[in-house]
Amino acid sequence: MNIKLIPSGGTKFTFPSLPEQIRVKQAAKYQSFDIISQGTVKIPKGTDAEEISWSGEFFGKSKKKEPIVKKNSWKKPNECVRILHDFMKNETALNLIVTGTWINLDVTISSFQPTVYGAYGNIKYTITFVQKKPLEIYTTNELQIADFVKKTMPRNDGCGDDASKGSYTVVSGDTLWGIANSHCGGSSNWPKLYDANAAVIEATAQAHGKPDSDHGHWIWPGEVLTLV
């Protein structure tokens, strides 16, 4: 079994060691794959996944011959971190393949958190992928949110002390965390971005069959957000 990331027109990255479990989130439901023992996969092949995440470890040079490490895929932990960080920073579209399972999806990395520990140069990490779906653009009339759009005005209490910085149209794979990080001075400002656009975000979530956006967790391509 292998876990591979294949960027369009780039060099593939194979994870040098497997995590114990991979977690798949579909709406509010979670299922897990026991990778080590290759237990039964209960989700039927072809079912769309919205988030895939796991915790794993990159092993240093002194541990590269451990049975858990794939000999032909080992890279220095710092190099693994650099590659994945660049994928996330550049919002690179990736084909995520987990051989031996149904997982073969186009994704982007929404979260990657490495942690150095111990004396062997090992690095533990957690990573989350969001499925990259085809861009679907709707008019405000189709989403029945015209009244909300008319009432949404730019605010002056945004990311820092600046006034409105214009607007941003959500694309596939976006998160409020990522938009705030790229356009609002840092990812920690995502709550301010949500507050400035709550009416549109909540109305769009309801138009897509959600009871609410889970405080900005659910956003869709085509939403126009006010940058503050």
C-alpha positions in Angstrom: 0.0 0.0 0.0 1.2 3.5 -0.9 0.0 7.1 -0.4 0.9 9.3 -3.3 0.4 13.0 -4.2 0.7 13.8 -7.9 0.6 17.5 -8.8 -0.4 18.5 -12.3 2.8 18.8 -14.3 5.0 18.2 -11.3 7.0 15.5 -9.5 4.9 13.0 -7.4 5.4 12.7 -3.7 5.1 9.3 -2.0 4.7 9.3 1.8 7.7 7.3 3.1 5.7 5.7 5.9 2.0 4.9 6.4 -0.2 6.4 9.1 -2.2 4.0 11.3 -5.5 5.4 10.2 -6.9 7.7 7.6 -10.1 9.6 8.5 -12.7 10.5 5.9 -15.3 13.2 6.6 -18.5 13.2 4.5 -20.8 15.9 5.7 -21.0 15.3 9.5 -20.1 11.6 9.3 -16.6 10.1 10.0 -15.2 6.8 8.9 -11.7 5.4 9.5 -9.4 3.0 7.6 -7.1 0.8 9.6 -4.1 1.1 7.3 -1.6 -1.0 9.2 -3.8 -4.1 9.3 -5.6 -3.1 6.0 -9.0 -3.7 7.6 -12.3 -3.6 5.8 -13.2 -0.4 4.0 -16.9 0.3 4.5 -17.4 3.3 2.2 -18.5 2.1 -1.2 -16.2 2.8 -4.1 -16.9 6.0 -5.9 -18.5 7.9 -3.0 -17.3 11.5 -2.9 -15.2 12.5 0.1 -15.1 16.1 1.3 -12.2 15.9 3.8 -9.4 13.3 4.3 -7.0 13.6 7.2 -4.4 11.6 9.2 -1.5 11.8 11.6 1.8 10.4 10.7 5.6 10.6 11.0 8.6 11.3 8.9 11.6 9.3 10.1 15.2 10.6 10.3 18.2 9.1 8.6 19.1 6.8 11.6 15.6 5.3 11.4 15.3 5.0 7.6 15.8 1.2 7.6 12.9 0.6 10.0 10.4 -1.9 8.6 7.7 0.8 8.6 9.7 3.0 6.2 9.4 2.4 2.5 13.0 2.1 1.3 12.6 3.6 -2.1 10.4 6.5 -0.9 12.5 7.8 2.1 13.4 11.5 2.1 14.8 13.7 4.8 12.0 14.8 7.1 12.8 18.5 6.5 12.5 17.9 2.7 9.1 16.2 3.2 7.9 19.2 5.3 9.2 21.6 2.6 7.4 19.8 -0.2 4.1 19.6 1.6 4.3 23.2 2.9 4.9 24.4 -0.6 1.9 22.4 -1.9 -0.3 24.0 0.8 1.1 27.6 0.4 0.7 27.5 -3.4 -2.8 25.8 -3.1 -1.5 23.2 -5.5 -4.1 20.9 -7.0 -3.0 17.3 -6.2 -4.2 13.8 -7.1 -4.3 11.9 -3.8 -4.1 8.1 -4.3 -4.1 5.6 -1.5 -3.4 2.2 -3.2 -5.5 -0.6 -2.0 -8.5 1.6 -1.2 -11.1 3.6 -3.3 -9.3 6.9 -2.5 -8.3 8.5 -5.8 -9.3 12.2 -5.6 -8.2 15.6 -6.7 -7.5 17.6 -3.5 -5.7 20.6 -2.0 -4.0 20.7 1.4 -6.1 22.7 3.8 -3.9 22.1 6.9 -0.4 20.8 7.6 1.2 20.9 11.0 4.6 19.3 11.5 6.3 18.9 15.0 9.9 18.1 15.6 10.6 15.8 18.5 13.2 13.3 19.9 16.9 12.9 19.1 16.7 11.1 15.7 15.4 14.0 13.6 12.0 12.6 13.3 9.0 14.8 12.6 5.4 14.1 13.5 2.7 15.7 11.5 -1.1 16.0 10.9 -2.5 16.8 7.5 -5.9 17.5 6.1 -7.0 17.5 2.4 -10.1 19.0 0.9 -11.6 17.6 -2.2 -11.1 19.9 -5.2 -14.5 19.8 -7.0 -15.4 21.4 -10.4 -16.2 25.1 -10.1 -19.9 25.8 -10.1 -21.1 29.4 -10.4 -24.6 30.4 -9.5 -26.4 33.7 -9.8 -27.8 35.3 -6.6 -31.3 34.7 -8.0 -30.5 30.9 -8.4 -29.3 30.8 -4.8 -32.2 33.0 -3.6 -29.8 35.3 -1.7 -30.3 38.6 -3.5 -31.9 40.2 -0.5 -28.9 39.2 1.7 -26.4 40.5 -0.9 -28.1 43.9 -1.0 -27.9 44.2 2.8 -24.2 43.2 3.0 -22.1 46.3 3.2 -18.3 46.7 3.5 -17.1 47.0 7.1 -14.2 49.0 8.5 -13.4 46.7 11.4 -11.5 44.1 9.4 -8.1 42.5 9.5 -6.1 45.1 11.4 -7.2 48.8 11.1 -7.5 49.0 7.3 -10.8 49.7 5.6 -12.4 47.3 3.1 -9.8 45.7 0.8 -12.3 44.8 -2.0 -13.9 41.4 -2.6 -12.9 37.9 -3.3 -14.7 35.1 -5.2 -14.4 31.7 -3.6 -13.0 28.9 -5.8 -12.9 25.2 -5.3 -10.7 24.1 -2.4 -10.9 27.5 -0.6 -11.4 27.8 3.2 -11.9 30.9 5.3 -8.6 30.1 7.0 -6.8 30.1 3.7 -8.5 33.2 2.3 -7.7 35.1 5.5 -4.1 33.9 5.4 -3.7 35.1 1.7 -5.8 38.3 1.7 -6.4 39.5 5.3 -3.0 39.6 6.9 -3.0 36.1 8.5 -5.1 33.0 9.1 -6.0 34.0 12.6 -8.2 36.7 11.1 -10.7 34.2 9.6 -13.4 34.9 12.3 -13.4 38.6 11.2 -13.8 37.5 7.6 -16.7 35.3 8.6 -18.4 38.1 10.6 -18.2 40.5 7.7 -19.8 38.0 5.4 -22.0 35.9 7.7 -25.3 36.8 5.8 -24.0 35.5 2.5 -22.2 32.5 3.9 -25.2 31.3 5.9 -27.7 31.9 3.1 -25.5 30.0 0.6 -25.1 27.1 3.1 -28.8 26.8 3.5 -29.3 27.0 -0.3 -27.0 23.9 -0.5 -29.1 22.0 2.0 -27.1 22.7 5.1 -28.8 23.9 8.3 -26.0 26.4 8.7 -22.3 26.9 7.6 -20.9 25.6 10.8 -19.4 29.1 11.5 -17.8 29.4 8.1 -16.7 25.7 7.6 -19.0 25.4 4.6 -18.3 27.8 1.7 -18.9 27.2 -2.0 -17.3 28.3 -5.3 -18.9 31.5 -6.6 -19.5 33.1 -3.2 -18.3 36.7 -3.3 -16.8 37.7 0.0 -16.0 41.2 1.3 -12.3 41.4 2.3 -11.9 43.4 5.5 
